[in-house]
Amino acid sequence: MQTYVLLSRLTDEGAKTITEKPERILEVNREIEALGAKVIHQYAALGRYDFVTIIEATGAMAVARVAVAMGARGTVKIETLSALPIDDFVARIQQK
């Protein structure tokens, strides 16, 4: 499994939805898992993004499926980042 960071911004419709039904956030997390990814951590954020979600998935195509499915609803815009374990990153840099 690979780790990914989803940076999410709510649309006006998304903000209205979670204002009226905050538990919808947890329902979406279950939907992400039904699409084949696993939610590891999630944070509400202050600033440019509304949520930071750390997920594990089998690869970029699995994450693309999640991002497209969530974005198609019109309630959220997602930026996806691949996250590399720091120990693996350091080891790779040290290789000659």
MMTF fields as JSON, N, C-alpha, C and O atoms, coordinates in Angstrom:
{
  "mmtfVersion": "1.0.0",
  "mmtfProducer": "UNKNOWN",
  "numBonds": 383,
  "numAtoms": 384,
  "numGroups": 96,
  "numChains": 1,
  "numModels": 1,
  "chainsPerModel": [1],
  "groupsPerChain": [96],
  "chainIdList": ["A"],
  "bondAtomList": [4, 2, 8, 6, 12, 10, 16, 14, 20, 18, 24, 22, 28, 26, 32, 30, 36, 34, 40, 38, 44, 42, 48, 46, 52, 50, 56, 54, 60, 58, 64, 62, 68, 66, 72, 70, 76, 74, 80, 78, 84, 82, 88, 86, 92, 90, 96, 94, 100, 98, 104, 102, 108, 106, 112, 110, 116, 114, 120, 118, 124, 122, 128, 126, 132, 130, 136, 134, 140, 138, 144, 142, 148, 146, 152, 150, 156, 154, 160, 158, 164, 162, 168, 166, 172, 170, 176, 174, 180, 178, 184, 182, 188, 186, 192, 190, 196, 194, 200, 198, 204, 202, 208, 206, 212, 210, 216, 214, 220, 218, 224, 222, 228, 226, 232, 230, 236, 234, 240, 238, 244, 242, 248, 246, 252, 250, 256, 254, 260, 258, 264, 262, 268, 266, 272, 270, 276, 274, 280, 278, 284, 282, 288, 286, 292, 290, 296, 294, 300, 298, 304, 302, 308, 306, 312, 310, 316, 314, 320, 318, 324, 322, 328, 326, 332, 330, 336, 334, 340, 338, 344, 342, 348, 346, 352, 350, 356, 354, 360, 358, 364, 362, 368, 366, 372, 370, 376, 374, 380, 378],
  "bondOrderList": [1, 1, 1, 1, 1, 1, 1, 1, 1, 1, 1, 1, 1, 1, 1, 1, 1, 1, 1, 1, 1, 1, 1, 1, 1, 1, 1, 1, 1, 1, 1, 1, 1, 1, 1, 1, 1, 1, 1, 1, 1, 1, 1, 1, 1, 1, 1, 1, 1, 1, 1, 1, 1, 1, 1, 1, 1, 1, 1, 1, 1, 1, 1, 1, 1, 1, 1, 1, 1, 1, 1, 1, 1, 1, 1, 1, 1, 1, 1, 1, 1, 1, 1, 1, 1, 1, 1, 1, 1, 1, 1, 1, 1, 1, 1],
  "groupList": [{"groupName": "MET", "atomNameList": ["N", "CA", "C", "O"], "elementList": ["N", "C", "C", "O"], "formalChargeList": [0, 0, 0, 0], "bondAtomList": [1, 0, 2, 1, 3, 2], "bondOrderList": [1, 1, 2], "singleLetterCode": "M", "chemCompType": "L-PEPTIDE LINKING"}, {"groupName": "GLN", "atomNameList": ["N", "CA", "C", "O"], "elementList": ["N", "C", "C", "O"], "formalChargeList": [0, 0, 0, 0], "bondAtomList": [1, 0, 2, 1, 3, 2], "bondOrderList": [1, 1, 2], "singleLetterCode": "Q", "chemCompType": "L-PEPTIDE LINKING"}, {"groupName": "THR", "atomNameList": ["N", "CA", "C", "O"], "elementList": ["N", "C", "C", "O"], "formalChargeList": [0, 0, 0, 0], "bondAtomList": [1, 0, 2, 1, 3, 2], "bondOrderList": [1, 1, 2], "singleLetterCode": "T", "chemCompType": "L-PEPTIDE LINKING"}, {"groupName": "TYR", "atomNameList": ["N", "CA", "C", "O"], "elementList": ["N", "C", "C", "O"], "formalChargeList": [0, 0, 0, 0], "bondAtomList": [1, 0, 2, 1, 3, 2], "bondOrderList": [1, 1, 2], "singleLetterCode": "Y", "chemCompType": "L-PEPTIDE LINKING"}, {"groupName": "VAL", "atomNameList": ["N", "CA", "C", "O"], "elementList": ["N", "C", "C", "O"], "formalChargeList": [0, 0, 0, 0], "bondAtomList": [1, 0, 2, 1, 3, 2], "bondOrderList": [1, 1, 2], "singleLetterCode": "V", "chemCompType": "L-PEPTIDE LINKING"}, {"groupName": "LEU", "atomNameList": ["N", "CA", "C", "O"], "elementList": ["N", "C", "C", "O"], "formalChargeList": [0, 0, 0, 0], "bondAtomList": [1, 0, 2, 1, 3, 2], "bondOrderList": [1, 1, 2], "singleLetterCode": "L", "chemCompType": "L-PEPTIDE LINKING"}, {"groupName": "SER", "atomNameList": ["N", "CA", "C", "O"], "elementList": ["N", "C", "C", "O"], "formalChargeList": [0, 0, 0, 0], "bondAtomList": [1, 0, 2, 1, 3, 2], "bondOrderList": [1, 1, 2], "singleLetterCode": "S", "chemCompType": "L-PEPTIDE LINKING"}, {"groupName": "ARG", "atomNameList": ["N", "CA", "C", "O"], "elementList": ["N", "C", "C", "O"], "formalChargeList": [0, 0, 0, 0], "bondAtomList": [1, 0, 2, 1, 3, 2], "bondOrderList": [1, 1, 2], "singleLetterCode": "R", "chemCompType": "L-PEPTIDE LINKING"}, {"groupName": "ASP", "atomNameList": ["N", "CA", "C", "O"], "elementList": ["N", "C", "C", "O"], "formalChargeList": [0, 0, 0, 0], "bondAtomList": [1, 0, 2, 1, 3, 2], "bondOrderList": [1, 1, 2], "singleLetterCode": "D", "chemCompType": "L-PEPTIDE LINKING"}, {"groupName": "GLU", "atomNameList": ["N", "CA", "C", "O"], "elementList": ["N", "C", "C", "O"], "formalChargeList": [0, 0, 0, 0], "bondAtomList": [1, 0, 2, 1, 3, 2], "bondOrderList": [1, 1, 2], "singleLetterCode": "E", "chemCompType": "L-PEPTIDE LINKING"}, {"groupName": "GLY", "atomNameList": ["N", "CA", "C", "O"], "elementList": ["N", "C", "C", "O"], "formalChargeList": [0, 0, 0, 0], "bondAtomList": [1, 0, 2, 1, 3, 2], "bondOrderList": [1, 1, 2], "singleLetterCode": "G", "chemCompType": "PEPTIDE LINKING"}, {"groupName": "ALA", "atomNameList": ["N", "CA", "C", "O"], "elementList": ["N", "C", "C", "O"], "formalChargeList": [0, 0, 0, 0], "bondAtomList": [1, 0, 2, 1, 3, 2], "bondOrderList": [1, 1, 2], "singleLetterCode": "A", "chemCompType": "L-PEPTIDE LINKING"}, {"groupName": "LYS", "atomNameList": ["N", "CA", "C", "O"], "elementList": ["N", "C", "C", "O"], "formalChargeList": [0, 0, 0, 0], "bondAtomList": [1, 0, 2, 1, 3, 2], "bondOrderList": [1, 1, 2], "singleLetterCode": "K", "chemCompType": "L-PEPTIDE LINKING"}, {"groupName": "ILE", "atomNameList": ["N", "CA", "C", "O"], "elementList": ["N", "C", "C", "O"], "formalChargeList": [0, 0, 0, 0], "bondAtomList": [1, 0, 2, 1, 3, 2], "bondOrderList": [1, 1, 2], "singleLetterCode": "I", "chemCompType": "L-PEPTIDE LINKING"}, {"groupName": "PRO", "atomNameList": ["N", "CA", "C", "O"], "elementList": ["N", "C", "C", "O"], "formalChargeList": [0, 0, 0, 0], "bondAtomList": [1, 0, 2, 1, 3, 2], "bondOrderList": [1, 1, 2], "singleLetterCode": "P", "chemCompType": "L-PEPTIDE LINKING"}, {"groupName": "ASN", "atomNameList": ["N", "CA", "C", "O"], "elementList": ["N", "C", "C", "O"], "formalChargeList": [0, 0, 0, 0], "bondAtomList": [1, 0, 2, 1, 3, 2], "bondOrderList": [1, 1, 2], "singleLetterCode": "N", "chemCompType": "L-PEPTIDE LINKING"}, {"groupName": "HIS", "atomNameList": ["N", "CA", "C", "O"], "elementList": ["N", "C", "C", "O"], "formalChargeList": [0, 0, 0, 0], "bondAtomList": [1, 0, 2, 1, 3, 2], "bondOrderList": [1, 1, 2], "singleLetterCode": "H", "chemCompType": "L-PEPTIDE LINKING"}, {"groupName": "PHE", "atomNameList": ["N", "CA", "C", "O"], "elementList": ["N", "C", "C", "O"], "formalChargeList": [0, 0, 0, 0], "bondAtomList": [1, 0, 2, 1, 3, 2], "bondOrderList": [1, 1, 2], "singleLetterCode": "F", "chemCompType": "L-PEPTIDE LINKING"}],
  "groupTypeList": [0, 1, 2, 3, 4, 5, 5, 6, 7, 5, 2, 8, 9, 10, 11, 12, 2, 13, 2, 9, 12, 14, 9, 7, 13, 5, 9, 4, 15, 7, 9, 13, 9, 11, 5, 10, 11, 12, 4, 13, 16, 1, 3, 11, 11, 5, 10, 7, 3, 8, 17, 4, 2, 13, 13, 9, 11, 2, 10, 11, 0, 11, 4, 11, 7, 4, 11, 4, 11, 0, 10, 11, 7, 10, 2, 4, 12, 13, 9, 2, 5, 6, 11, 5, 14, 13, 8, 8, 17, 4, 11, 7, 13, 1, 1, 12],
  "groupIdList": [1, 2, 3, 4, 5, 6, 7, 8, 9, 10, 11, 12, 13, 14, 15, 16, 17, 18, 19, 20, 21, 22, 23, 24, 25, 26, 27, 28, 29, 30, 31, 32, 33, 34, 35, 36, 37, 38, 39, 40, 41, 42, 43, 44, 45, 46, 47, 48, 49, 50, 51, 52, 53, 54, 55, 56, 57, 58, 59, 60, 61, 62, 63, 64, 65, 66, 67, 68, 69, 70, 71, 72, 73, 74, 75, 76, 77, 78, 79, 80, 81, 82, 83, 84, 85, 86, 87, 88, 89, 90, 91, 92, 93, 94, 95, 96],
  "secStructList": [7, 3, 3, 3, 3, 3, 3, 3, 3, 3, 7, 2, 2, 2, 2, 2, 2, 2, 2, 2, 7, 6, 6, 2, 2, 2, 2, 2, 2, 2, 2, 2, 2, 2, 6, 6, 7, 3, 3, 3, 3, 3, 3, 3, 7, 1, 1, 1, 7, 1, 3, 3, 3, 3, 3, 3, 3, 1, 1, 2, 2, 2, 2, 2, 2, 2, 2, 2, 2, 2, 2, 6, 6, 6, 1, 3, 3, 3, 3, 3, 3, 3, 3, 7, 7, 2, 2, 2, 2, 2, 2, 2, 2, 2, 7, 7],
  "xCoordList": [0.851, 0.0, 0.892, 1.956, 0.435, 1.135, 0.323, -0.896, 1.019, 0.378, 0.162, 1.026, -1.004, -1.358, -1.975, -2.582, -1.805, -2.403, -3.451, -3.158, -4.671, -5.737, -5.98, -6.338, -5.787, -6.052, -7.376, -7.505, -8.358, -9.724, -10.213, -9.966, -10.918, -11.597, -13.066, -13.425, -13.898, -15.34, -15.826, -15.337, -16.776, -17.488, -18.572, -18.754, -19.281, -20.382, -21.409, -21.934, -21.687, -22.642, -22.114, -22.879, -20.813, -20.22, -20.27, -20.544, -20.006, -20.073, -21.497, -21.71, -22.461, -23.866, -24.205, -24.876, -23.742, -24.029, -23.489, -24.21, -22.215, -21.67, -22.161, -22.122, -22.621, -23.236, -24.552, -24.877, -25.296, -26.59, -26.451, -27.294, -25.385, -25.216, -23.719, -23.127, -23.103, -21.663, -21.207, -20.077, -22.08, -21.711, -21.486, -20.995, -21.839, -21.613, -20.135, -19.778, -19.274, -17.827, -17.438, -16.666, -17.959, -17.637, -18.236, -17.645, -19.399, -20.006, -19.128, -18.961, -18.573, -17.693, -16.455, -15.984, -15.924, -14.759, -15.073, -14.236, -16.251, -16.653, -16.785, -16.469, -17.247, -17.357, -15.971, -15.781, -15.024, -13.639, -13.129, -12.493, -13.408, -12.963, -13.67, -13.069, -14.922, -15.644, -15.057, -15.222, -14.379, -13.727, -12.343, -11.67, -11.907, -10.652, -9.48, -8.361, -9.698, -8.624, -8.941, -10.084, -7.949, -8.146, -7.785, -6.673, -8.714, -8.457, -7.633, -8.07, -6.443, -5.533, -5.716, -5.843, -5.728, -5.923, -6.707, -6.658, -7.429, -8.106, -8.141, -8.376, -7.902, -7.875, -8.713, -8.675, -9.455, -10.043, -8.913, -8.121, -8.831, -7.712, -8.225, -9.338, -7.405, -7.687, -6.763, -5.571, -7.278, -6.445, -6.973, -8.183, -6.072, -6.419, -7.269, -8.138, -7.016, -7.746, -8.647, -8.359, -9.733, -10.676, -10.375, -10.635, -9.821, -9.497, -8.19, -7.868, -7.454, -6.264, -6.545, -6.755, -6.546, -6.85, -5.679, -5.219, -5.198, -4.114, -4.758, -5.481, -4.48, -5.056, -3.964, -2.864, -4.281, -3.441, -4.239, -5.442, -3.554, -4.191, -3.153, -1.951, -3.63, -2.722, -1.888, -0.872, -2.275, -1.504, -2.256, -3.355, -1.637, -2.179, -3.561, -4.411, -3.793, -5.104, -6.21, -7.316, -5.923, -6.922, -7.232, -8.385, -6.212, -6.418, -7.151, -8.002, -6.828, -7.537, -9.022, -9.867, -9.334, -10.743, -11.451, -12.574, -10.787, -11.36, -11.547, -12.627, -10.508, -10.573, -11.649, -12.378, -11.754, -12.765, -14.172, -15.074, -14.353, -15.675, -16.118, -17.277, -15.213, -15.566, -15.775, -16.719, -14.904, -15.007, -16.232, -16.763, -16.689, -17.848, -19.128, -20.098, -19.136, -20.339, -20.543, -21.648, -19.471, -19.573, -19.536, -19.811, -19.198, -19.174, -17.76, -17.573, -16.772, -15.396, -14.448, -14.719, -13.338, -12.248, -11.044, -10.707, -10.398, -9.336, -8.023, -7.975, -6.963, -5.6, -4.946, -5.002, -4.329, -3.77, -2.251, -1.673, -1.609, -0.15, 0.268, -0.377, 1.349, 1.933, 2.872, 3.662, 2.787, 3.624, 4.619, 4.243, 5.878, 6.93, 7.4, 7.674, 7.501, 8.027, 9.439, 10.273, 9.698, 10.962, 12.168, 13.207, 12.055, 13.18, 13.514, 14.688, 12.503, 12.728, 13.34, 14.231, 12.861, 13.363, 14.85, 15.647, 15.218, 16.616, 17.492, 18.574, 17.033, 17.808, 18.051, 19.151, 17.033, 17.169, 18.145, 18.921, 18.124, 19.055, 20.483, 21.41, 20.672, 22.016, 22.605, 23.809, 21.799, 22.317, 23.264, 23.052, 24.293, 25.278, 25.152, 25.893],
  "yCoordList": [-1.188, 0.0, 1.245, 1.273, 2.245, 3.508, 4.564, 4.454, 5.578, 6.637, 7.865, 8.249, 8.467, 9.676, 10.695, 10.341, 11.961, 13.065, 13.697, 14.074, 13.806, 14.481, 15.83, 15.887, 16.894, 18.249, 18.672, 18.78, 18.91, 19.141, 20.544, 21.078, 21.116, 22.396, 22.191, 21.677, 22.592, 22.467, 23.52, 24.65, 23.144, 24.123, 24.728, 24.292, 25.71, 26.287, 25.206, 25.177, 24.32, 23.23, 22.275, 21.818, 21.972, 21.097, 21.707, 21.009, 23.007, 23.692, 23.664, 23.479, 23.849, 23.797, 22.397, 22.248, 21.383, 20.0, 19.68, 19.126, 20.023, 19.643, 20.546, 20.159, 21.743, 22.596, 21.983, 21.984, 21.464, 20.859, 19.444, 18.985, 18.756, 17.348, 17.033, 16.412, 17.445, 17.254, 15.793, 15.515, 14.874, 13.461, 12.973, 11.864, 13.783, 13.429, 13.201, 12.398, 13.908, 13.739, 12.281, 11.706, 11.691, 10.301, 9.346, 8.31, 9.684, 8.861, 8.861, 7.826, 10.017, 10.105, 9.242, 8.593, 9.227, 8.389, 6.92, 6.192, 6.486, 5.099, 4.868, 3.786, 5.873, 5.759, 5.673, 4.94, 6.41, 6.331, 4.905, 4.351, 4.322, 2.952, 1.971, 0.98, 2.224, 1.355, 1.448, 0.527, 2.542, 2.715, 2.071, 2.107, 1.481, 0.743, 1.408, 0.901, 2.523, 3.187, 3.097, 2.846, 3.297, 3.241, 4.6, 5.092, 5.194, 6.467, 6.18, 5.447, 6.762, 6.559, 7.659, 7.385, 8.899, 10.071, 11.115, 11.173, 11.933, 13.062, 14.223, 14.058, 15.397, 16.607, 17.693, 17.845, 18.435, 19.674, 20.696, 20.706, 21.543, 22.478, 23.915, 24.175, 24.818, 26.241, 26.799, 26.488, 27.598, 28.157, 27.773, 27.682, 27.551, 27.299, 26.04, 26.008, 25.015, 23.75, 23.552, 24.041, 22.837, 22.563, 21.253, 21.115, 20.285, 18.978, 18.457, 18.679, 17.766, 17.024, 15.576, 15.249, 14.715, 13.304, 12.469, 12.616, 11.597, 10.682, 9.33, 8.778, 8.808, 7.52, 6.567, 6.988, 5.297, 4.287, 3.69, 3.458, 3.441, 2.844, 2.022, 2.144, 1.191, 0.312, 1.057, 0.531, 2.237, 3.004, 4.212, 4.523, 4.891, 6.149, 5.98, 6.86, 4.883, 4.689, 4.563, 5.06, 3.905, 3.778, 5.148, 5.445, 5.976, 7.315, 8.193, 8.999, 8.04, 8.801, 8.463, 9.345, 7.198, 6.779, 7.497, 7.973, 7.573, 8.266, 9.749, 10.297, 10.393, 11.834, 12.173, 13.151, 11.377, 11.648, 11.414, 12.22, 10.32, 10.021, 11.101, 11.516, 11.557, 12.59, 13.942, 14.663, 14.281, 15.563, 15.667, 16.76, 14.546, 14.548, 14.98, 15.357, 14.927, 15.308, 16.816, 17.293, 17.561, 19.011, 19.638, 20.828, 18.848, 19.381, 19.607, 20.223, 19.103, 19.223, 19.234, 18.615, 19.946, 19.922, 19.336, 19.764, 18.351, 17.612, 17.756, 17.612, 18.039, 17.988, 16.77, 16.599, 15.929, 14.679, 14.722, 15.125, 14.303, 14.235, 12.82, 12.16, 12.354, 11.081, 11.359, 12.302, 10.542, 10.737, 9.576, 8.408, 9.92, 8.915, 8.782, 9.792, 7.555, 7.385, 7.973, 7.705, 8.753, 9.496, 8.566, 8.877, 7.436, 6.501, 5.957, 5.842, 5.625, 5.158, 6.263, 6.01, 7.467, 8.614, 8.84, 8.994, 8.858, 9.066, 7.934, 8.187, 6.699, 5.554, 5.659, 5.376, 6.063, 6.178, 7.273, 7.112, 8.38, 9.473, 9.068, 9.499, 8.242, 7.822, 6.758, 6.507, 6.13, 5.113, 5.729, 6.833, 4.995, 5.482, 4.723, 4.987],
  "zCoordList": [0.0, 0.0, 0.0, 0.619, -0.695, -0.759, -0.009, 0.122, 0.473, 1.254, 0.38, -0.409, 0.539, -0.203, 0.749, 1.759, 0.401, 1.148, 0.238, -0.896, 0.75, 0.017, 0.689, 1.866, -0.048, 0.442, -0.156, -1.376, 0.692, 0.224, 0.561, 1.643, -0.411, -0.211, -0.52, -1.579, 0.399, 0.188, -0.803, -0.813, -1.621, -2.434, -1.545, -0.408, -2.045, -1.266, -0.911, 0.202, -1.874, -1.631, -0.553, 0.296, -0.584, 0.421, 1.815, 2.791, 1.91, 3.205, 3.75, 4.948, 2.865, 3.288, 3.799, 4.82, 3.089, 3.473, 4.857, 5.687, 5.121, 6.435, 7.558, 8.726, 7.217, 8.236, 8.695, 9.882, 7.735, 8.055, 8.607, 9.379, 8.209, 8.596, 8.763, 7.88, 9.869, 10.063, 9.978, 9.578, 10.35, 10.304, 8.872, 8.665, 7.902, 6.5, 6.222, 5.359, 6.954, 6.783, 7.03, 6.262, 8.08, 8.404, 7.387, 7.083, 6.862, 5.815, 4.559, 3.914, 4.22, 3.053, 3.268, 2.333, 4.49, 4.764, 4.506, 3.973, 4.873, 4.592, 3.086, 2.591, 2.371, 0.919, 0.269, -0.702, 0.799, 0.307, 0.482, -0.414, 1.628, 1.887, 0.957, 0.544, 0.624, -0.307, -1.716, -2.517, -2.021, -3.324, -3.35, -4.379, -2.233, -2.229, -1.546, -1.624, -0.879, -0.135, 1.359, 1.742, 2.179, 3.627, 4.231, 4.04, 4.949, 5.622, 6.872, 7.759, 6.935, 8.07, 9.111, 10.304, 8.647, 9.523, 8.745, 7.516, 9.49, 8.855, 9.829, 11.026, 9.279, 10.096, 9.423, 8.202, 10.208, 9.721, 9.761, 10.703, 8.759, 8.657, 8.593, 8.137, 9.049, 8.942, 7.874, 7.867, 6.993, 5.933, 4.569, 4.364, 3.648, 2.247, 2.044, 1.173, 2.841, 2.716, 3.916, 5.008, 3.712, 4.787, 5.5, 6.696, 4.757, 5.341, 4.764, 3.597, 5.607, 5.199, 5.568, 6.736, 4.561, 4.782, 4.311, 3.179, 5.171, 4.844, 4.553, 5.382, 3.358, 2.986, 2.522, 2.165, 2.534, 1.91, 0.767, 0.888, -0.351, -1.516, -2.267, -2.028, -3.171, -3.909, -4.936, -5.39, -5.308, -6.274, -6.775, -6.317, -7.733, -8.238, -8.867, -8.729, -9.544, -10.177, -9.134, -9.343, -8.015, -6.938, -6.344, -6.034, -6.185, -5.631, -6.643, -6.266, -7.902, -8.94, -8.912, -9.062, -8.721, -8.632, -7.49, -7.65, -6.332, -5.178, -5.49, -5.274, -5.994, -6.254, -7.28, -7.112, -8.335, -9.364, -8.809, -9.037, -8.088, -7.523, -6.542, -6.561, -5.692, -4.721, -5.404, -5.081, -6.34, -7.034, -7.922, -8.115, -8.465, -9.368, -8.674, -9.332, -7.376, -6.623, -6.564, -6.303, -6.809, -6.794, -5.408, -5.26, -4.389, -3.025, -2.492, -1.443, -3.225, -2.76, -3.959, -4.988, -3.805, -4.78, -4.054, -2.95, -4.682, -4.015, -4.769, -5.991, -4.032, -4.557, -3.916, -2.699, -4.733, -4.253, -4.32, -5.33, -3.232, -3.173, -2.819, -2.003, -3.431, -3.04, -1.874, -1.919, -0.835, 0.353, 0.457, 0.365, 0.648, 0.739, 2.178, 2.827, 2.693, 4.056, 4.135, 3.27, 5.144, 5.229, 5.286, 4.704, 5.973, 6.031, 4.642, 4.288, 3.863, 2.496, 1.639, 0.828, 1.823, 1.072, 1.354, 0.428, 2.635, 3.027, 2.487, 1.958, 2.617, 2.138, 0.635, 0.16, -0.107, -1.557, -1.93, -2.872, -1.216, -1.49, -1.186, -1.872, -0.165, 0.241, -0.679, -0.621, -1.518, -2.427, -3.431, -3.931, -3.705, -4.691, -5.98, -6.927]
}
